[in-house]
Amino acid sequence: MSNHTALAQIELTTIDGTPTTLGAYSDKALLIVNVASRCGLSPQYEQLEELQKTYGDRGFTVLGFPSNQFHQELGSTEAIQEYCSATWGVTFPMFETIKVNGRHRHPLYEELTSHADADGKAGKVKWNFEKFVVAPSGEVSRFRPKIKPNAPEIIAAIETALPAI
């Protein structure tokens, strides 16, 4: 099974409880991010939303996955939705709170964390706001939390991953 096929079959649940798969987004360039509302990196939401607005009509979307593994996420999906909407104006798809590390890691992160970052390091998510650019082909580029969403290397990965128009 190709990486693209494996990723497309991963089952997900949106933040409002709707079942879906990553395949619903298979024709898009994706920026998958584990997010947290009470994190010092939470201002990255603003840049994530800017990317959504800049590239959304070109076959791109941010996908936000709340995680409380670093003990910095709000306790309910309603609180997370309210925070993201009211504080940052988030319009990109958000999903249910998941685990990104450990024995009960979500299958999406099981797959994503097998990919190395620019330093050649794969493995567990280091912190909130770790970013993965996934091309429609299934190619994955990984960026650690402190690299801002609008950093040149992320913009380049997104632009390379955008589907041909």
C-alpha angles and dihedrals in degrees: 000000000000121000089248092054093045092051094045092056095054110118118229138178120216119229089259091055101259115144116230140144134237084251088076085072098037094116092056138077105244136206105199114194134177103222137193129190100213098046127116086234093057091106085074085079087077093056092043089055090047089054090049091053094043099048105018095100091049097064101278136119139174114228115202121205114188113214130181096193090112091045095244104107128098118256103244138041089235092056091047092050092048093047094048094046100041098038103035106013091237114191100165121100117281126195139204118287110276141178115254098185140034136030094321096045112149113257090244091061091041086063099037096050090057087073121087127232125230090284091056094252120138126173136077127012108261099207145328118312098033105160133215122187109205119192121211086253089061095251110147130208117189128209126184123236101264093055103096119233091243094050113131093246092055093045089051092050091049093048091048090049097048112115117252111265 
